[in-house]
Amino acid sequence: MTTTLENNKNIATRDYFLLAIRNWDDKLQNYLPVGDPSTVTKSFSEYPSAETAYFATNYRNCPQAGEKDVKIELLHMRFGIAHIVRNRILFP
């Protein structure tokens, strides 16, 4: 028996880039997850614009940091799975 895909409509692809600014949590001793309400996110459909925003982000652009470290992540979201493209930590 062989199986073929009739068309691409059978696959629901969500393919985009996500810039996430994650806050440090003293209790967890880790950065808060991307899904946390305090995490600032911005979506992009094209990689060049996402990468430009990633490199343009600095500590002054992160008012939610509260004098703590923040982690900046550029994620490629494909089929609902996050793949890390770039990440860095900014210090006060």
C-alpha positions as CSV (number, residue, x, y, z in Angstrom):
1,M,0.0,0.0,0.0
2,T,1.3,3.4,-0.9
3,T,0.3,6.7,0.6
4,T,0.7,10.1,-1.0
5,L,-0.3,13.6,0.0
6,E,-2.9,15.0,-2.2
7,N,-1.9,18.5,-1.6
8,N,-0.1,20.7,0.9
9,K,-3.4,21.7,2.5
10,N,-3.1,18.5,4.6
11,I,-0.2,20.0,6.6
12,A,-0.9,23.0,8.8
13,T,2.4,24.8,8.8
14,R,3.0,27.6,11.1
15,D,6.4,28.9,10.0
16,Y,7.6,32.2,11.6
17,F,10.3,33.8,13.8
18,L,9.8,34.9,17.3
19,L,11.9,37.4,19.3
20,A,11.5,36.7,23.0
21,I,12.9,38.7,25.9
22,R,12.9,36.5,29.0
23,N,13.4,37.8,32.5
24,W,15.5,36.2,35.2
25,D,13.6,34.6,38.1
26,D,15.5,34.5,41.5
27,K,13.3,31.7,42.8
28,L,13.8,29.4,39.8
29,Q,17.4,30.4,39.3
30,N,16.6,30.5,35.6
31,Y,15.0,32.6,33.0
32,L,11.2,32.5,32.8
33,P,9.7,30.4,29.9
34,V,8.7,32.0,26.6
35,G,5.0,31.4,27.5
36,D,5.2,33.4,30.8
37,P,3.1,36.6,30.8
38,S,6.2,38.7,31.7
39,T,8.1,37.5,28.6
40,V,7.9,40.1,25.8
41,T,7.6,38.6,22.3
42,K,7.3,39.8,18.8
43,S,6.6,37.7,15.7
44,F,8.1,38.1,12.3
45,S,7.3,36.3,9.0
46,E,10.7,37.0,7.5
47,Y,14.1,36.1,8.9
48,P,15.9,39.3,7.9
49,S,13.5,41.5,9.8
50,A,13.7,39.2,12.8
51,E,17.5,39.3,12.8
52,T,17.5,43.1,12.5
53,A,15.2,43.4,15.6
54,Y,17.4,40.9,17.5
55,F,20.6,42.8,16.9
56,A,18.8,46.2,17.6
57,T,17.6,45.0,21.1
58,N,19.7,46.3,23.9
59,Y,19.3,46.5,27.7
60,R,17.7,50.0,27.5
61,N,15.0,48.5,25.3
62,C,14.0,46.1,28.1
63,P,12.1,48.2,30.7
64,Q,10.6,45.0,32.2
65,A,14.1,43.9,33.3
66,G,14.0,45.6,36.6
67,E,17.8,45.8,37.0
68,K,18.1,42.0,36.4
69,D,19.7,40.0,33.6
70,V,17.5,39.3,30.5
71,K,17.8,36.7,27.9
72,I,17.1,37.6,24.3
73,E,16.2,34.7,22.0
74,L,15.5,34.5,18.3
75,L,13.4,31.4,17.7
76,H,12.3,29.8,14.5
77,M,8.8,28.4,15.1
78,R,8.0,25.5,12.7
79,F,5.1,23.1,13.2
80,G,4.7,24.5,16.7
81,I,8.2,23.6,17.8
82,A,10.7,26.3,18.8
83,H,14.2,26.0,17.3
84,I,16.8,28.4,18.7
85,V,18.5,30.5,16.0
86,R,20.3,33.0,18.2
87,N,20.4,33.9,21.9
88,R,22.3,36.2,24.2
89,I,22.2,37.5,27.8
90,L,22.1,41.2,28.6
91,F,23.3,42.5,31.9
92,P,22.4,45.8,33.7
